[in-house]
Amino acid sequence: MNEPRNISREVLPNGMVIITEPMPYVRSVSVGIWNRCGSRCEPAAHNGIAHFIEHMFFKGTERRSAEEIARSIDSIGGMMDAYTAKEMVCFNAKVLDEHLPLAWEVLSDLVLGPLFDGEEITREKQVVLEEIKMDQDNPEYLVHELLMENFWRDHPLGLPILGTPETVQQFSRAPVMESFRRWYAPNHLVVTAAGHIEHAQLVDLVTRAFAALPAVPNGAAPSAPGSCAVLATQSKRELEQVHLCIGVPSVPLSDNRRYAISVLNTILGGGMSSRLFQNIRERQGLAYAVFSELSPYSDAGLLTVYAGTALDKTEKVIRLVVQEFAQLKQELVTTEELRRAKDHLKGSLMLSLESTSARMSNLARQEMYFGRFFSMDEILEAIEGVTRESLQELAREYFRPELIAATAVGNLEGFQLRREQFAC
C-alpha cells in the first residue's frame, strides 16, 4: 500500500479530464463520470434540479429505454449507481474488466443522450416528492438537514439537495434542458477509473464518445458562505426520541489543517473509542446513537455532533457534549489518545483503498478539489504531523459558544434550546 500510486491523467482539447489508476491484482473495474456542478450551482428557484436531472438520466436515452438501461449492467453481474452532492454529481459502474466497454457505453449514453420526455418528467416529479417525504420521515436525516439550512442560511449550501415540494412541482422540460446543457459540457466533466484497466483503453473510449463536444464558458465562481449560530427546534409528536444535532464551523477541504480536524473529530466522536461514544453511550447509557462527523466543502466546513436520546435526558446530553468541547479547549489530548486516532485514520484510509470504487472516487475528489494527487506517503506523513497543540488550537478556534448552532427534533413538550446551554 505504500508503493507510489501509478496514476495517469489526460485532458482532451475540450477540457474533459480522464484519470486512471491500474490495480493489476483485481479483476474488476470501477469507472465514473463526475460533474463539477452539484446542487450548490442551482438558483434558489430551481433548488433540486441537479438531483432531478440525475434521476431523469435513467428514464431513457435516445438509444435505450429505462428498462434497457437497468438490464444492461444487471445482465453482466455489474453494479451501477448515481448520486448528487452539494458540489458534484456522479454516475458510476463496477464490472468485470472484460465488460468495461459495455459499462462505458451505458454511462456515456446517460450523459450524452437523455430524452427528458415530458411525460416522464411529470411522473418522476412524483417519485422525487415521495423521496422528499421519505427523508422528512427520517428524524436523523431531518435534524441534520434543518441544522444545515439554518447554519448556511440564505446560501446554496444550506438548501436541500432534493429540493422542496414547491420547487420540484414547478420543474418542466425547459429549465431541465437549460441546466443540462450548461452543466454537462465536457469541460465540467471528469472521468475516473480504477482496477484492471489500461489508461489508453479508457482514453480511446472517452475520446470516441466526447471529443466532438465543445466546451462552454465557466460560470461565476460561487461565493463562500458565512455561518449562522442558530438554535432551532421542530416538534414531531409521533417521535419517541429527541434527535439533537450540534454544529460548529470547520475547515474547508483546501485547508492544510484538514488532517488535524479529522484527528480531532475522531477523538471527539468518530468511532466506538471516541469520547462521546464512551461517555454518553457506554458510561452514562443516555443514547444508542451518538457520533460526530465532518462535512467539508471547497470553501467551508461543518463539524456536527448527533445524538438521539429521551426528552428528559436531552439537557444532560447537551451538557456532556459541551463539556467535551470545553475539555478539548482547556487540556491537551493524551499522547495515547492521539496515537489511537492517527492509527484509526490511517487504517481506515488504507483499507478503503483496497476497493476499486473507493480509488475511483478518490481520484475524482483529488482532481476536483486539489488538481493534483497525493501519494500515500504524503497523506500518512501529514496525519503523523498532527500535534496535540494543533488540536487544541482548532478546538479553541471553533468550539466557541457564539459559533455553536443546534437543532432538536422530537416530541419536545415545550423544550427549547437556550444559548446558555452551550457555554464552553
C-alpha positions as CSV (number, residue, x, y, z in Angstrom):
1,M,0.0,0.0,0.0
2,N,3.0,2.4,0.5
3,E,4.1,1.9,-3.1
4,P,3.8,5.0,-5.3
5,R,0.4,5.2,-7.0
6,N,0.5,4.6,-10.7
7,I,-1.9,7.4,-11.8
8,S,-2.3,8.5,-15.4
9,R,-4.1,11.8,-16.4
10,E,-5.0,13.2,-19.8
11,V,-7.0,16.2,-20.8
12,L,-8.9,16.3,-24.1
13,P,-8.8,19.6,-26.1
14,N,-12.4,20.4,-25.0
15,G,-11.3,20.3,-21.3
16,M,-12.6,16.8,-20.4
17,V,-10.3,15.1,-17.8
18,I,-9.5,11.4,-17.9
19,I,-7.7,9.7,-15.0
20,T,-6.9,6.0,-14.4
21,E,-5.2,4.0,-11.7
22,P,-4.4,0.3,-12.5
23,M,-4.9,-2.3,-9.8
24,P,-3.5,-5.4,-11.6
25,Y,-4.3,-7.8,-8.8
26,V,-8.1,-7.4,-9.2
27,R,-10.5,-8.5,-12.0
28,S,-12.9,-5.6,-11.6
29,V,-13.0,-2.1,-12.9
30,S,-14.9,0.9,-11.4
31,V,-15.5,3.8,-13.8
32,G,-17.3,7.0,-13.1
33,I,-18.4,10.2,-14.8
34,W,-18.2,13.2,-12.4
35,N,-19.8,16.5,-12.9
36,R,-18.3,19.5,-11.1
37,C,-21.8,21.2,-10.8
38,G,-23.7,19.8,-7.8
39,S,-26.7,21.3,-6.1
40,R,-24.7,24.3,-5.0
41,C,-24.8,25.5,-8.6
42,E,-28.6,25.8,-8.6
43,P,-30.5,29.1,-8.4
44,A,-32.8,29.0,-5.4
45,A,-35.9,29.0,-7.6
46,H,-34.7,25.7,-9.2
47,N,-33.5,24.1,-6.0
48,G,-33.3,20.3,-6.5
49,I,-32.9,20.4,-10.3
50,A,-29.4,18.9,-10.3
51,H,-30.7,15.8,-8.4
52,F,-33.8,15.7,-10.7
53,I,-31.6,15.7,-13.8
54,E,-29.7,12.7,-12.3
55,H,-33.0,10.9,-11.9
56,M,-34.0,11.7,-15.5
57,F,-30.9,10.3,-17.0
58,F,-32.2,6.8,-16.0
59,K,-35.6,7.4,-17.6
60,G,-34.5,6.8,-21.1
61,T,-32.0,8.0,-23.7
62,E,-32.0,8.2,-27.5
63,R,-30.7,4.6,-27.6
64,R,-32.1,2.9,-24.6
65,S,-35.3,2.7,-22.6
66,A,-35.3,2.9,-18.8
67,E,-35.6,-0.9,-18.6
68,E,-32.7,-1.5,-21.1
69,I,-30.5,0.9,-19.0
70,A,-31.2,-1.2,-15.9
71,R,-30.9,-4.5,-17.6
72,S,-27.6,-3.7,-19.4
73,I,-25.5,-3.7,-16.3
74,D,-27.6,-6.2,-14.3
75,S,-27.2,-8.8,-17.0
76,I,-23.4,-8.9,-16.7
77,G,-23.4,-9.0,-12.8
78,G,-22.2,-5.5,-12.5
79,M,-23.4,-2.6,-10.3
80,M,-24.5,0.9,-11.4
81,D,-25.1,3.9,-9.2
82,A,-25.5,7.6,-9.2
83,Y,-25.8,10.4,-6.6
84,T,-26.0,14.1,-6.3
85,A,-24.0,16.0,-3.7
86,K,-23.6,19.7,-2.9
87,E,-20.5,20.1,-5.2
88,M,-20.7,17.2,-7.6
89,V,-22.8,14.6,-9.4
90,C,-21.5,11.1,-10.1
91,F,-22.6,8.3,-12.4
92,N,-20.6,5.1,-11.9
93,A,-20.4,1.4,-12.6
94,K,-18.4,-1.5,-11.3
95,V,-18.0,-4.5,-13.7
96,L,-15.5,-7.3,-14.6
97,D,-12.7,-5.9,-16.7
98,E,-13.9,-7.6,-19.8
99,H,-17.2,-5.6,-19.6
100,L,-15.7,-2.2,-19.3
101,P,-16.6,-1.2,-22.9
102,L,-20.3,-2.0,-22.3
103,A,-20.3,-0.2,-18.9
104,W,-18.7,2.9,-20.5
105,E,-21.2,2.7,-23.4
106,V,-24.1,2.8,-20.9
107,L,-22.7,5.6,-18.7
108,S,-21.8,7.8,-21.6
109,D,-25.2,7.2,-23.2
110,L,-26.8,8.5,-20.0
111,V,-24.8,11.8,-20.1
112,L,-24.9,12.3,-23.9
113,G,-28.4,11.3,-24.9
114,P,-31.1,11.7,-22.2
115,L,-34.6,12.2,-23.7
116,F,-36.1,14.3,-20.9
117,D,-39.5,13.1,-22.1
118,G,-42.3,15.4,-20.8
119,E,-44.5,12.6,-19.5
120,E,-41.5,11.0,-17.8
121,I,-40.7,14.4,-16.2
122,T,-44.2,14.6,-14.8
123,R,-44.0,11.0,-13.4
124,E,-40.5,11.5,-11.9
125,K,-41.6,14.6,-10.1
126,Q,-43.9,12.4,-8.1
127,V,-41.1,10.0,-7.4
128,V,-38.9,12.8,-6.1
129,L,-41.7,14.2,-4.0
130,E,-42.1,10.8,-2.4
131,E,-38.3,10.7,-1.8
132,I,-38.6,14.1,0.0
133,K,-41.4,12.7,2.2
134,M,-39.4,9.6,3.0
135,D,-36.5,11.8,4.2
136,Q,-38.8,14.1,6.1
137,D,-40.0,10.9,7.9
138,N,-36.4,10.1,8.9
139,P,-35.7,12.2,12.0
140,E,-31.9,11.7,11.9
141,Y,-31.8,13.0,8.3
142,L,-34.3,15.8,9.1
143,V,-32.4,17.2,12.1
144,H,-29.1,17.3,10.1
145,E,-31.0,19.0,7.1
146,L,-32.5,21.6,9.4
147,L,-29.2,22.3,11.0
148,M,-27.5,22.9,7.6
149,E,-30.4,25.0,6.4
150,N,-30.0,27.4,9.4
151,F,-26.2,27.1,9.6
152,W,-25.8,28.3,6.0
153,R,-28.9,30.4,5.9
154,D,-29.5,32.3,2.6
155,H,-26.7,30.4,0.8
156,P,-26.9,27.5,-1.7
157,L,-25.0,25.1,0.7
158,G,-27.9,25.4,3.1
159,L,-30.5,24.3,0.5
160,P,-31.6,20.6,0.4
161,I,-30.1,18.5,-2.4
162,L,-33.5,17.0,-3.2
163,G,-35.2,20.5,-3.4
164,T,-38.5,21.3,-1.8
165,P,-42.1,20.2,-2.8
166,E,-42.6,23.8,-4.0
167,T,-39.6,23.9,-6.3
168,V,-39.9,20.3,-7.6
169,Q,-43.5,20.7,-8.5
170,Q,-42.5,23.6,-10.8
171,F,-39.9,21.7,-12.9
172,S,-40.6,21.4,-16.6
173,R,-38.6,20.4,-19.6
174,A,-37.3,23.9,-20.4
175,P,-35.3,24.5,-17.2
176,V,-34.2,20.9,-17.1
177,M,-32.8,21.2,-20.6
178,E,-31.3,24.6,-19.9
179,S,-29.5,23.3,-16.8
180,F,-28.4,20.1,-18.5
181,R,-26.8,22.0,-21.5
182,R,-25.0,24.4,-19.2
183,W,-23.7,21.9,-16.7
184,Y,-22.9,18.7,-18.7
185,A,-20.3,20.3,-21.0
186,P,-17.1,18.3,-21.4
187,N,-15.0,20.9,-19.5
188,H,-17.2,20.3,-16.4
189,L,-16.7,16.5,-16.5
190,V,-14.1,14.2,-15.1
191,V,-13.8,10.5,-15.9
192,T,-12.0,8.3,-13.4
193,A,-11.4,4.6,-13.4
194,A,-9.6,2.2,-11.1
195,G,-9.0,-1.5,-11.3
196,H,-7.8,-3.9,-14.0
197,I,-7.6,-1.3,-16.7
198,E,-5.2,0.2,-19.3
199,H,-5.1,4.0,-19.5
200,A,-5.0,4.0,-23.3
201,Q,-8.1,1.9,-23.5
202,L,-10.2,4.4,-21.4
203,V,-8.8,7.4,-23.3
204,D,-9.9,5.8,-26.5
205,L,-13.4,5.1,-25.2
206,V,-13.9,8.6,-23.8
207,T,-12.4,10.3,-26.9
208,R,-14.7,8.5,-29.3
209,A,-17.8,9.5,-27.2
210,F,-16.9,13.0,-26.1
211,A,-14.2,14.6,-28.3
212,A,-16.6,16.3,-30.7
213,L,-18.4,18.1,-27.9
214,P,-17.5,21.8,-27.5
215,A,-16.6,23.4,-24.2
216,V,-18.8,26.1,-22.7
217,P,-17.7,29.2,-20.7
218,N,-17.5,28.6,-17.0
219,G,-20.0,30.4,-14.8
220,A,-19.1,32.8,-12.0
221,A,-17.2,31.3,-9.1
222,P,-19.6,30.6,-6.2
223,S,-19.4,32.8,-3.1
224,A,-18.2,31.4,0.2
225,P,-20.8,31.0,2.9
226,G,-20.8,32.6,6.3
227,S,-22.1,30.5,9.2
228,C,-25.1,31.4,11.4
229,A,-25.3,30.2,15.1
230,V,-29.0,29.4,15.0
231,L,-30.8,27.4,17.8
232,A,-33.9,25.8,16.4
233,T,-36.5,23.2,17.3
234,Q,-39.1,21.3,15.4
235,S,-41.9,19.4,17.2
236,K,-42.8,15.9,15.9
237,R,-45.2,14.4,18.4
238,E,-45.0,10.9,16.9
239,L,-41.3,10.5,17.8
240,E,-40.1,8.6,20.8
241,Q,-36.7,10.3,21.0
242,V,-35.3,13.8,20.8
243,H,-32.9,14.0,17.9
244,L,-30.2,16.5,18.6
245,C,-27.6,18.0,16.2
246,I,-25.0,20.5,17.3
247,G,-22.8,22.1,14.7
248,V,-19.7,24.4,14.6
249,P,-17.7,25.8,11.7
250,S,-14.8,23.7,10.4
251,V,-12.0,23.9,7.9
252,P,-12.6,23.7,4.1
253,L,-11.2,20.8,2.1
254,S,-8.4,23.0,0.8
255,D,-7.1,24.0,4.3
256,N,-3.8,22.4,5.3
257,R,-5.4,21.7,8.7
258,R,-7.8,19.2,7.2
259,Y,-5.7,16.3,8.7
260,A,-5.8,17.9,12.2
261,I,-9.6,18.4,12.1
262,S,-10.0,14.8,11.0
263,V,-7.9,13.6,14.0
264,L,-9.9,15.9,16.3
265,N,-13.2,14.6,15.0
266,T,-12.0,11.0,15.5
267,I,-11.2,11.7,19.1
268,L,-14.4,13.6,19.8
269,G,-17.0,11.3,18.2
270,G,-15.5,9.4,15.2
271,G,-15.7,5.9,16.4
272,M,-16.5,3.5,19.3
273,S,-13.5,4.5,21.3
274,S,-14.3,8.2,20.9
275,R,-15.0,10.4,23.9
276,L,-18.7,11.0,23.1
277,F,-19.4,7.3,22.4
278,Q,-17.6,6.1,25.5
279,N,-19.1,8.7,27.8
280,I,-22.6,9.3,26.6
281,R,-23.4,5.7,25.5
282,E,-21.1,3.4,27.4
283,R,-20.7,5.0,30.7
284,Q,-23.9,7.1,31.0
285,G,-26.3,5.0,28.9
286,L,-28.0,8.1,27.5
287,A,-28.1,7.3,23.8
288,Y,-27.8,4.4,21.4
289,A,-26.5,6.5,18.5
290,V,-24.0,9.3,19.2
291,F,-21.3,10.5,16.9
292,S,-19.5,13.4,15.3
293,E,-18.8,13.9,11.6
294,L,-17.2,16.4,9.2
295,S,-18.9,18.0,6.2
296,P,-16.0,19.7,4.3
297,Y,-16.5,21.7,1.1
298,S,-14.3,23.7,-1.2
299,D,-14.5,26.9,0.8
300,A,-16.3,26.0,4.0
301,G,-16.7,23.2,6.6
302,L,-19.1,22.0,9.3
303,L,-18.5,19.7,12.2
304,T,-21.6,18.2,13.7
305,V,-22.4,16.1,16.8
306,Y,-25.6,13.9,16.6
307,A,-27.3,12.1,19.5
308,G,-30.8,10.5,19.8
309,T,-32.0,10.5,23.4
310,A,-35.0,10.7,25.7
311,L,-36.6,14.1,26.3
312,D,-35.7,14.1,30.0
313,K,-32.1,13.3,29.2
314,T,-31.6,16.0,26.4
315,E,-30.3,18.7,28.7
316,K,-27.7,16.3,30.2
317,V,-26.6,15.1,26.7
318,I,-26.1,18.7,25.7
319,R,-24.1,19.4,28.8
320,L,-21.9,16.4,28.2
321,V,-21.2,17.4,24.6
322,V,-20.3,20.9,25.6
323,Q,-18.1,19.6,28.4
324,E,-16.1,17.7,25.8
325,F,-15.8,20.9,23.7
326,A,-14.5,22.7,26.8
327,Q,-12.1,20.0,27.7
328,L,-10.6,19.9,24.2
329,K,-10.0,23.7,24.5
330,Q,-8.6,23.6,28.0
331,E,-6.4,20.4,28.0
332,L,-4.1,18.8,25.5
333,V,-5.3,15.3,24.4
334,T,-3.3,12.5,25.8
335,T,-0.4,11.0,23.8
336,E,-2.2,7.7,23.8
337,E,-5.4,9.2,22.5
338,L,-3.6,11.0,19.7
339,R,-1.9,7.8,18.7
340,R,-5.2,5.8,18.6
341,A,-6.8,8.5,16.5
342,K,-3.9,8.6,14.0
343,D,-3.8,4.8,13.7
344,H,-7.6,4.7,13.2
345,L,-7.5,7.3,10.4
346,K,-4.5,5.6,8.6
347,G,-6.1,2.2,8.9
348,S,-9.4,3.3,7.6
349,L,-7.8,5.1,4.6
350,M,-5.6,2.2,3.7
351,L,-8.4,-0.4,4.0
352,S,-10.7,1.8,1.8
353,L,-8.1,2.0,-1.0
354,E,-8.3,-1.8,-1.4
355,S,-11.6,-1.1,-3.2
356,T,-11.7,-0.2,-6.9
357,S,-14.8,2.0,-6.3
358,A,-13.1,3.9,-3.4
359,R,-10.0,4.5,-5.5
360,M,-12.1,5.7,-8.4
361,S,-13.9,8.2,-6.1
362,N,-10.6,9.2,-4.5
363,L,-9.1,10.1,-7.9
364,A,-12.1,12.3,-8.8
365,R,-12.1,14.2,-5.5
366,Q,-8.4,14.9,-5.6
367,E,-8.7,16.1,-9.1
368,M,-11.7,18.3,-8.5
369,Y,-10.6,19.8,-5.1
370,F,-6.8,19.9,-5.5
371,G,-5.9,19.4,-9.1
372,R,-3.1,17.0,-8.0
373,F,-2.7,13.6,-6.4
374,F,-1.3,12.9,-3.0
375,S,0.8,9.8,-2.5
376,M,0.0,7.5,0.4
377,D,3.3,8.5,2.0
378,E,2.3,12.2,1.8
379,I,-1.0,11.6,3.5
380,L,0.4,9.3,6.2
381,E,3.1,11.9,6.9
382,A,0.5,14.6,7.2
383,I,-1.5,12.6,9.6
384,E,1.6,11.8,11.7
385,G,2.4,15.5,11.7
386,V,-0.7,16.4,13.7
387,T,0.2,17.5,17.2
388,R,-1.7,17.8,20.4
389,E,-1.2,21.6,20.3
390,S,-2.7,21.8,16.8
391,L,-5.8,20.0,18.0
392,Q,-6.2,22.4,21.0
393,E,-5.8,25.4,18.6
394,L,-8.6,24.1,16.4
395,A,-10.8,23.5,19.4
396,R,-10.2,27.0,20.7
397,E,-11.0,28.5,17.3
398,Y,-14.2,26.6,16.6
399,F,-15.7,25.4,19.9
400,R,-16.9,28.9,20.9
401,P,-20.4,29.5,22.3
402,E,-21.2,32.3,19.8
403,L,-20.4,29.9,16.9
404,I,-22.4,26.9,18.0
405,A,-25.6,26.1,16.1
406,A,-28.1,23.4,17.3
407,T,-31.3,21.8,16.2
408,A,-33.6,19.5,18.1
409,V,-36.5,17.4,16.6
410,G,-38.9,15.3,18.6
411,N,-41.9,15.4,20.9
412,L,-40.5,18.3,22.7
413,E,-43.3,19.3,25.0
414,G,-42.2,22.8,25.3
415,F,-38.4,22.1,25.5
416,Q,-36.3,24.9,24.0
417,L,-32.6,25.2,23.2
418,R,-31.0,28.2,25.0
419,R,-27.7,29.9,24.4
420,E,-26.5,29.4,27.9
421,Q,-26.7,25.6,27.5
422,F,-23.7,25.9,25.1
423,A,-21.3,27.9,27.3
424,C,-17.9,26.3,26.9
